[in-house]
Amino acid sequence: MNLTITKEQIIHGLQAVQNVVSTRTTLPILSNVLLEAESGRLKLTATDLDVTISCSVEAQVKKGGSTTVPVKKLFGIVRELSNSEIELEVDDKNNCSVRAGASYYKVNGLAAEEYPPMPKFKEDKKVSLKQETMKSMLRKTSFAISTDESRYVLNGIFMSLKEHKLTMVATDGRRLALVDEEVELNDQSHGEFIVPAKAVNELNRLLQGVGEVEIKYSENQAAFNIKDEKGFSILIISKLIEGNYPNYRQVIPGEAKERVQLGREEFLHALRRAEIMTSEKSNSVKLTFTKNNLAITANSPEVGEARESIAVNYKGKDMAIAFNPKYMIDPLNALAEDEVFFELIDELSPGVLKINGPFLYVVMPMRLS
């Protein structure tokens, strides 16, 4: 294998794939990146056997071929090189020579044949949508993924393809975020699956504002093919979480008694300020709704107290309800809308945050002390 590549292109490719490589692995090949060169492209692939990322960049290929080299070492070398043109050459013992100007490195690699093969997907179970839409959907749900490993089915985002809609749900048992968007589906594409947090984090990192993403899935894996207008593409393949996702519909409260319109930024900053006066022991903020006013208070004996007041259009009965401030701040941070709507039934029922759009967030109240 022999090729010339710009520093920008190889760094672009390595940055796309190297995140999934584990530093503590018992299989040396999993510390390596698979390099495959053919007809004007260099394809880079990295995996930890749960998540695989593959990316293709432009290169001048003089001689095609493939090998694997330690990804952190290769990235460390090319990042520090001062030349913009880099030549890679691999001999039949998988030694990779890196040349740029007066710099020369030789990195010992391993045979490409030892690298785990890429899974194949059928063409029938798939859906396409705009990258921007997918990125927005993930941003509005991924913060609610559970980190409690004892309830592993909650350690990811539930995706459902039904009735010409892609629905995404995340919950940790104390709050739930749901968003759906209309997509074009054929009958074979209907189904549901749970994408683990690690793959969701990579999608959040790699999705752009332009281009398309194609989702394919099988019984135990899903593939996300991200393509932009310039022909640059990244493929993320992830194992799916096995198990049945809980019936999330039953935790969404029924008809609300009160619906309050709030300026998202004003509400968010008031909550952030009030959160400063909470402590680990008393980690709650109280929202008190009275006529045309919302008072946000936090009180912890060891820290002190906070009081914020927001003018709102509220005509209902006086009501006080307490929440973990983080659980209110997270969705407000993830949304871009100017206005949000907060729906309430009573002091003990979950609160629901909505926008003028397909998003819904349910949060359990805390006991008022």
C-alpha positions as CSV (number, residue, x, y, z in Angstrom):
1,M,0.0,0.0,0.0
2,N,1.3,3.4,-0.9
3,L,-0.5,6.8,-0.9
4,T,-0.2,10.5,-0.4
5,I,-2.7,12.4,1.7
6,T,-3.1,15.9,3.0
7,K,-2.7,16.4,6.8
8,E,-6.2,17.9,6.9
9,Q,-7.8,14.8,5.3
10,I,-6.1,12.2,7.5
11,I,-6.7,14.2,10.7
12,H,-10.4,14.6,9.7
13,G,-10.7,10.8,9.2
14,L,-8.8,9.8,12.4
15,Q,-10.8,12.3,14.6
16,A,-14.0,10.8,13.2
17,V,-13.1,7.2,14.2
18,Q,-10.7,7.2,17.1
19,N,-13.1,8.0,19.9
20,V,-14.5,4.4,20.1
21,V,-11.0,2.9,20.5
22,S,-10.6,1.7,24.1
23,T,-7.3,2.3,25.8
24,R,-7.7,-0.8,28.0
25,T,-8.3,-3.7,25.6
26,T,-7.2,-7.3,25.9
27,L,-7.1,-7.6,22.1
28,P,-4.2,-5.6,20.6
29,I,-5.9,-5.3,17.2
30,L,-8.7,-3.2,18.8
31,S,-6.2,-0.5,19.6
32,N,-5.6,-0.2,15.9
33,V,-7.3,1.6,13.0
34,L,-8.0,-0.4,9.9
35,L,-6.7,1.5,6.8
36,E,-7.9,0.5,3.4
37,A,-6.7,2.3,0.3
38,E,-8.3,2.1,-3.2
39,S,-9.1,4.4,-6.1
40,G,-8.6,7.8,-4.7
41,R,-10.0,7.1,-1.2
42,L,-8.5,6.0,2.2
43,K,-11.1,4.3,4.4
44,L,-10.4,4.3,8.1
45,T,-12.3,2.0,10.5
46,A,-12.1,1.7,14.3
47,T,-14.2,-0.5,16.7
48,D,-14.5,-1.7,20.3
49,L,-16.8,-4.6,19.1
50,D,-19.9,-2.7,20.4
51,V,-19.6,0.4,18.3
52,T,-17.8,0.6,14.9
53,I,-17.1,3.8,13.1
54,S,-15.9,3.9,9.5
55,C,-15.0,7.0,7.5
56,S,-13.7,7.6,4.0
57,V,-11.4,10.5,2.9
58,E,-9.7,11.6,-0.3
59,A,-6.1,10.4,-1.0
60,Q,-3.8,9.9,-4.0
61,V,-3.5,6.1,-4.0
62,K,-0.4,4.9,-5.9
63,K,-0.9,1.3,-4.7
64,G,-4.0,-0.1,-3.1
65,G,-4.0,-2.3,0.0
66,S,-4.9,-2.6,3.7
67,T,-3.3,-2.8,7.1
68,T,-4.0,-1.8,10.7
69,V,-1.9,0.5,12.9
70,P,-2.2,1.8,16.5
71,V,-4.6,4.7,16.1
72,K,-3.4,6.9,19.0
73,K,0.2,6.6,17.7
74,L,-0.7,7.4,14.1
75,F,-2.9,10.4,15.2
76,G,-0.1,11.6,17.6
77,I,2.4,11.6,14.7
78,V,0.3,13.2,12.0
79,R,-1.1,15.9,14.3
80,E,2.5,17.1,15.1
81,L,3.8,17.0,11.5
82,S,4.5,20.5,10.0
83,N,4.1,19.5,6.4
84,S,0.6,19.5,4.8
85,E,1.5,16.5,2.5
86,I,2.0,13.1,4.1
87,E,3.1,9.9,2.4
88,L,2.1,6.5,3.9
89,E,3.7,3.3,2.7
90,V,3.1,-0.2,4.1
91,D,5.4,-3.2,3.4
92,D,4.4,-6.9,3.4
93,K,5.2,-7.2,7.2
94,N,2.6,-4.5,8.0
95,N,5.2,-1.9,8.9
96,C,3.8,1.5,8.1
97,S,6.2,4.3,7.0
98,V,5.1,7.9,7.5
99,R,7.0,10.6,5.6
100,A,6.5,14.3,5.5
101,G,9.3,16.7,4.5
102,A,12.3,15.8,6.7
103,S,10.3,13.7,9.1
104,Y,10.2,9.9,8.9
105,Y,8.4,7.4,11.2
106,K,7.9,3.7,11.0
107,V,5.0,2.3,12.9
108,N,4.6,-1.5,13.5
109,G,1.1,-2.7,12.4
110,L,-0.9,-5.9,12.3
111,A,-2.5,-7.7,9.3
112,A,-5.9,-6.4,8.1
113,E,-7.2,-9.9,8.0
114,E,-7.2,-10.1,11.8
115,Y,-9.6,-7.1,12.0
116,P,-13.2,-7.8,13.0
117,P,-15.4,-7.9,9.9
118,M,-18.1,-5.3,9.3
119,P,-21.7,-6.6,9.7
120,K,-24.0,-6.6,6.7
121,F,-27.5,-5.1,6.7
122,K,-30.5,-5.9,4.5
123,E,-31.9,-3.1,2.4
124,D,-35.5,-3.5,3.5
125,K,-35.3,-2.1,7.1
126,K,-34.2,1.5,6.6
127,V,-35.2,5.1,6.8
128,S,-33.6,8.4,5.7
129,L,-33.9,11.8,7.2
130,K,-32.0,15.1,7.4
131,Q,-28.9,15.1,9.6
132,E,-30.1,18.4,11.1
133,T,-33.4,16.7,12.1
134,M,-31.7,13.7,13.6
135,K,-29.2,15.9,15.5
136,S,-32.1,18.0,17.0
137,M,-34.1,14.8,18.0
138,L,-31.0,13.4,19.8
139,R,-30.3,16.7,21.5
140,K,-33.9,16.8,22.8
141,T,-33.8,13.3,24.3
142,S,-30.2,12.0,25.0
143,F,-29.8,14.0,28.3
144,A,-32.5,11.8,29.9
145,I,-30.7,8.5,29.2
146,S,-30.3,6.5,32.4
147,T,-26.8,5.9,33.7
148,D,-28.0,3.2,36.2
149,E,-26.6,0.0,34.8
150,S,-28.9,-2.2,36.8
151,R,-31.7,-1.1,34.4
152,Y,-29.7,-1.6,31.3
153,V,-32.7,-1.2,28.9
154,L,-32.8,2.4,29.9
155,N,-29.1,3.0,29.1
156,G,-30.0,4.2,25.5
157,I,-32.5,5.8,23.3
158,F,-35.6,3.8,22.2
159,M,-36.3,4.4,18.5
160,S,-39.6,3.4,17.0
161,L,-40.5,3.5,13.3
162,K,-44.2,3.3,12.9
163,E,-47.1,5.1,11.1
164,H,-44.7,7.3,9.0
165,K,-43.0,8.6,12.2
166,L,-39.6,8.2,13.8
167,T,-40.1,8.4,17.6
168,M,-37.3,8.7,20.1
169,V,-37.7,8.2,23.8
170,A,-35.2,8.4,26.7
171,T,-36.0,8.0,30.4
172,D,-34.2,7.3,33.7
173,G,-37.3,6.5,35.7
174,R,-37.6,10.0,37.1
175,R,-38.0,11.9,33.9
176,L,-38.9,11.1,30.3
177,A,-38.1,13.0,27.0
178,L,-40.0,12.2,23.8
179,V,-39.8,13.6,20.3
180,D,-41.1,12.4,17.0
181,E,-40.8,13.5,13.4
182,E,-42.5,12.4,10.2
183,V,-40.5,10.2,7.9
184,E,-41.1,8.2,4.7
185,L,-41.5,4.5,5.7
186,N,-42.3,1.4,3.7
187,D,-44.1,-1.5,5.4
188,Q,-40.9,-3.5,5.8
189,S,-39.2,-0.7,7.7
190,H,-41.5,-0.7,10.7
191,G,-39.9,-1.8,13.9
192,E,-38.3,-0.6,17.1
193,F,-34.9,-0.9,18.8
194,I,-32.7,0.6,21.6
195,V,-29.5,2.4,20.7
196,P,-26.9,2.4,23.5
197,A,-25.6,5.7,25.0
198,K,-22.1,5.3,23.5
199,A,-23.4,5.2,19.9
200,V,-25.8,8.1,20.8
201,N,-22.8,10.2,22.0
202,E,-20.9,9.4,18.8
203,L,-23.9,10.4,16.7
204,N,-24.3,13.7,18.7
205,R,-20.6,14.4,17.9
206,L,-20.5,13.5,14.2
207,L,-23.9,14.6,12.9
208,Q,-23.7,17.9,10.9
209,G,-26.2,20.6,10.1
210,V,-26.3,19.6,6.4
211,G,-26.8,16.3,4.4
212,E,-28.7,13.1,5.1
213,V,-28.5,10.2,7.5
214,E,-29.7,6.7,6.5
215,I,-30.6,4.4,9.3
216,K,-30.6,0.6,8.7
217,Y,-31.3,-2.0,11.4
218,S,-31.3,-5.7,12.0
219,E,-32.3,-7.8,15.0
220,N,-29.3,-6.9,17.1
221,Q,-27.5,-4.0,15.2
222,A,-28.2,-0.6,13.7
223,A,-26.2,1.4,11.1
224,F,-26.2,5.1,10.7
225,N,-24.7,6.3,7.4
226,I,-24.0,10.0,7.6
227,K,-23.4,11.7,4.2
228,D,-22.8,15.4,3.4
229,E,-23.0,17.3,0.1
230,K,-19.3,17.0,-0.5
231,G,-19.4,13.2,-0.7
232,F,-17.8,12.8,2.8
233,S,-19.4,9.9,4.6
234,I,-19.2,8.4,8.1
235,L,-20.7,5.0,9.0
236,I,-21.6,4.2,12.6
237,I,-22.6,0.7,13.4
238,S,-23.7,-0.2,16.9
239,K,-24.9,-3.3,18.7
240,L,-28.4,-2.7,20.1
241,I,-29.5,-3.1,23.7
242,E,-31.5,-6.3,24.1
243,G,-34.7,-6.3,26.1
244,N,-38.1,-4.7,26.2
245,Y,-38.4,-1.0,26.7
246,P,-41.0,-0.1,29.3
247,N,-44.4,1.2,28.2
248,Y,-43.5,4.9,28.2
249,R,-47.0,6.0,27.2
250,Q,-48.5,5.1,30.6
251,V,-46.3,7.6,32.4
252,I,-47.5,10.6,30.3
253,P,-50.1,12.4,32.5
254,G,-53.6,12.9,31.2
255,E,-55.4,16.2,30.8
256,A,-53.6,19.1,32.5
257,K,-55.4,21.4,34.9
258,E,-53.1,24.4,34.3
259,R,-50.9,25.4,31.3
260,V,-48.4,28.2,31.8
261,Q,-46.5,29.9,29.0
262,L,-42.9,30.8,29.9
263,G,-40.0,32.5,28.2
264,R,-37.4,29.7,27.9
265,E,-34.3,31.8,28.5
266,E,-35.8,33.7,31.4
267,F,-37.0,30.5,33.1
268,L,-33.7,28.7,32.4
269,H,-31.5,31.5,33.9
270,A,-33.8,31.9,37.0
271,L,-33.5,28.1,37.6
272,R,-29.7,28.1,37.1
273,R,-29.3,30.9,39.7
274,A,-31.6,29.2,42.2
275,E,-29.7,25.9,41.7
276,I,-26.6,27.6,43.1
277,M,-28.3,27.6,46.5
278,T,-29.1,23.9,46.6
279,S,-27.0,21.3,48.2
280,E,-26.6,17.5,47.9
281,K,-29.0,17.1,50.9
282,S,-31.7,19.5,49.8
283,N,-31.5,19.4,46.1
284,S,-34.8,20.8,45.1
285,V,-36.3,24.1,43.8
286,K,-39.9,25.0,44.6
287,L,-42.1,26.6,41.9
288,T,-45.0,28.5,43.4
289,F,-47.7,29.7,41.0
290,T,-49.9,32.5,42.1
291,K,-51.9,35.0,40.2
292,N,-49.7,36.2,37.3
293,N,-46.6,35.2,39.1
294,L,-44.1,32.3,39.4
295,A,-41.8,32.3,42.4
296,I,-38.8,30.0,42.2
297,T,-37.2,29.4,45.6
298,A,-34.4,27.2,46.9
299,N,-33.6,26.8,50.5
300,S,-30.9,24.7,52.1
301,P,-29.9,25.2,55.8
302,E,-26.2,24.7,55.1
303,V,-26.0,27.1,52.1
304,G,-28.7,29.7,52.3
305,E,-31.7,30.6,50.2
306,A,-32.7,31.9,46.8
307,R,-35.8,33.6,45.5
308,E,-36.6,34.5,41.9
309,S,-39.8,35.9,40.5
310,I,-41.2,35.8,36.9
311,A,-44.3,37.5,35.7
312,V,-46.5,34.9,34.0
313,N,-50.1,34.7,32.7
314,Y,-51.5,32.5,35.4
315,K,-55.1,32.6,36.5
316,G,-55.5,29.2,38.3
317,K,-55.5,28.3,42.0
318,D,-52.3,28.9,43.9
319,M,-50.0,25.8,43.5
320,A,-46.5,24.9,44.8
321,I,-44.5,22.0,43.3
322,A,-40.9,21.1,43.8
323,F,-38.4,19.6,41.3
324,N,-34.8,18.6,41.1
325,P,-33.4,21.8,39.3
326,K,-31.1,19.7,37.0
327,Y,-34.2,17.9,35.6
328,M,-35.7,21.2,34.6
329,I,-32.5,22.8,33.3
330,D,-31.5,19.9,31.0
331,P,-34.5,20.1,28.6
332,L,-34.5,23.9,28.6
333,N,-30.8,23.8,27.6
334,A,-31.5,21.3,24.8
335,L,-34.4,23.3,23.3
336,A,-34.0,26.2,20.9
337,E,-37.5,27.6,21.0
338,D,-38.2,31.0,22.7
339,E,-41.4,29.9,24.4
340,V,-42.1,26.7,26.4
341,F,-45.3,25.5,28.1
342,F,-45.4,24.0,31.5
343,E,-48.5,21.8,32.3
344,L,-49.6,20.9,35.8
345,I,-52.3,18.7,37.4
346,D,-51.5,19.1,41.1
347,E,-48.6,19.2,43.6
348,L,-48.0,15.4,43.4
349,S,-48.5,14.7,39.7
350,P,-45.7,14.9,37.2
351,G,-45.1,18.2,35.4
352,V,-45.0,18.3,31.6
353,L,-42.9,20.6,29.5
354,K,-43.9,21.2,25.9
355,I,-43.1,23.4,22.9
356,N,-45.0,24.3,19.8
357,G,-43.7,21.2,18.1
358,P,-43.4,17.4,18.5
359,F,-41.6,17.4,21.9
360,L,-42.8,16.3,25.3
361,Y,-40.9,16.1,28.6
362,V,-42.3,14.5,31.8
363,V,-40.7,15.2,35.2
364,M,-41.5,13.7,38.5
365,P,-42.0,16.1,41.4
366,M,-40.1,16.0,44.7
367,R,-41.7,16.0,48.1
368,L,-42.2,19.5,49.5
369,S,-40.3,19.8,52.7
